[in-house]
Amino acid sequence: MPSITQKIPHALSVVTLALLGACGGGGGGGGGGGFGFMPTASTSTSSGGGDQPASTTLSGTVATGAAFAGAALTVFDQTGDKVCEVTTTAEGTYSCSLPAGTKAPLVIQAVRDDLTLYSTTASTATGTTNVTPLTTIIVAQLSPNGDPSQLAAAIQADAGAVTAGSIGDQVAKLVAALQPLLTALNLSIDPMSGEFTANGTGQDRVLDAINVSVRPDGTAANIEITVKALPAGDDSPPVSIVFRSGDAVIATLPPVDTASLVSPPTPAMVQALLDRINACYALPLAQRVDSPIESDGNAYGSAANVVAPACRTLFVGDDPANFVSAGAPVGRVSSGARRSFESLFRFGPTNLKHDRGNFEYFHANGDIALTFRWTDIIGNTDNDFINAKIVDGALKLTGNSNTYRAAVRPQLEKKDYLKHQNLVFHSVGYAISIDNVRDGNGDPILSKVVATTASLPGKELVLVPKTGLNTLVLTPDGTAGSALNSALWRMSARYLDPAQTGSPSDFENANLFATPPYTDEQLGKIADQTVWKLEFFRADGTTPNVVQYVRTFSRVPTIAEAVQTPLVELAPALRAELLAESQNTARGIVFGAPTPSEPNNVDFSADGDLDGWVVPNGALAPTSFGVFGRAPGPSGARFSETVTVRSTARKAMVYCQPVSGSDAHCVPANNNSWQYAQGASLSTFSFTARTARQVDVRKNFEVWTVTLP
């Protein structure tokens, strides 16, 4: 049986954050003209938990603004029994015939992919009960621990946990908090029982105007409602409220400027854009572009080489040359900086599918930020986002005016120390990803980038280039000489073992931790759409600074939220192999001398080519796998390699990639390829997944030896 020495070297619900977003239209009933909450029979009539003499029908609309089509909808009665299981229609409607004897209260759950919506009713009489982000808030408010998934169990234990009166009280409180938005829209709503259609009018217009986040943390849910208004400037904070389930009073939304509530893209417009993108990628590569096809089946070229009308008409002006994102035009080159839409020039993305489009927010110039999901021909999937604008009633892809490629993403991380289970810890923070752009000589063109946000007044983060790394890294004091090893700012960290004293920052001194750490209460008050200012300083000292703004889709999780998040795990066999191979080496796993038959590559699988990792129920499948280590020698430079992995994959191969001519961690191999040098070492194996709201979910497996101070 091959040893781990031969194979690796010789010596990520989804996040349990329920992120509920409105996308495009909806509407049709639920009032119009007048303001506020209008009680209906559903909130004032209850069966009192008694038997129902005959079957009745429960129906309603399931929507996030856009129809929540194709969702698995289940109705649970007072005893916890499933009394209805149906699939929502393309219009987001459902209809359930409740059997005779059904006992109220009822809980309704609608599941599609990584998003679950909830609702409840205290009556089994025929009537309307909607399922939306707003009804999910109501269920969270009624649930004893704020987790909407636990209300059914609470009702089973105590049928009096939900009554028509308690539902009505929570609805009235929520509607009162929304009143500034309702006034601006000149609408009234009944979230639970008001009849409406997902078509962008009436009650659905309210759903379309907000994003909702419901994040249970074990004791309550952190809830945020953000208005999708047109910001006055790139640095304008969002209009939002943040509260916890169980709060006696919900703060009212700030005043909403009617002029800022510009018409959003309708669900039909968003879907039409995705359909057009799919039509482009359905074409063979040779029809998408007129560039020569290389021996590997791919092509190089520029926007001018994109010739298929189905592809060209995706962009503003029906010309991909109009799309430039972070200074990168459409195209693909054999070397140098990445271009936009390189996938148009590769055969692998042929028949790539795009769906689950969601309108997230407006940019100050009126452009629209959309999130979406892509799926390839073998079922791999991931979440991404793009900018578009409405042109003559249709959405067209548009880039941005940014000079540099940069992103700020909230991150949840768990570090598993194979040799030190007492040191396993969770951390949360923001990852600031900025390319280490180099000139023709391989030297960085940026001296530093300064990141600030009004959401965290007085806090300044400084990132600098570091030899061997492709992205900038954080510093503790703002100087290049103090460069750390990552761009992740850990705002809070906590050991899994409650008996472990101290902090992970005691030994994780190559990474930046907030001092003092932020509390969960502080983290929970940060807005989802946090605006970050990034100021870029050039190394030449003469080129003017550039300022870019980044708006997040979600805030950083709290530690309590992170602890409840299921994550990828190592296959037991590979865990044992990694532990055995690294047991006697402080730096982790050290490569020996390569041979022609056993080159020094990372084959991350268990003996017998078996799976290297497992994805538990509820966990996101990782889509990125990275290895971190050091070049040979006592002071070998740090390196990292990251590869994209299929969401269906459970093992991976990683090959050495030198970043400069002086890079010592790689040596030549056969066929003009590279392999890891003898004496190079691996300390960390890292998996990353990304939620629909662009939260990075990371799990690191550490094989180096920790020495506590």
Buried (B, 14 or more C-beta within 10 A) or exposed (E): EEEBBBBBBBBBBBBBBBBBBBBBBBBBBBBBEEBBBBBBEBBBBBBBBEEBEEEBEBBBBBBBBBBBBEBEBBBBBBEEEEBBEBEBBEBBBBEBBBBEBBBBBBBBBBBBBBBBBBBBBBBBBEBBBBBBBBBBBBBBBBBBBBBBBBBBBBBBEEBEBBBBEBBBBBBBBBBBBBBBBBBBBEBBBBBBBBBBBBBBBBBBBBBBBBBBBBBBBBBBBBBBBBBBBBBEEBBBBBBBBBBBBBEEEBEEBEEBBEEBBEEBBBBEBBBBBBEBBBBBBBBEBBBBBEBEBEEEEBBBBBBBBBBBEBBBBBBBEEBBBBBBBBBBBBBBEEEEEEBBBBBBBBBEBBEBBBBBBBBBBBBBBEBBBBBBBBBBEEEBBBBEBBBBBBEEEBBBBBBBEBEBBBBBBBBBBBBBBBBBEEBBBBBBBBBBBBBBBBEEEEEBBBBBBBBBBEBBEEEEBBBBBBBBBBBBBBBBEBEBEBBBBBBBBBBBBBBBEEEBEEBBBEBBEEBBBBEEBBEBEBBBBBBBBBBBBBBBBBBEEEEEEBBBBBBBBBBBBBBBBBBBBBBBBBBEBBBBBBBEBBEEBEBBBBBBEBEEEBBBBBBBBBBEEEBBBEBEEBBBBBBBBBBBBBBBEEEBBBBBBBBEBBBEBBBBEBBBBBBEEEBBBBBEBEEEEBBBBBBBBBBBBBBBBBBBBBBBBBBBBBBBBBEEE
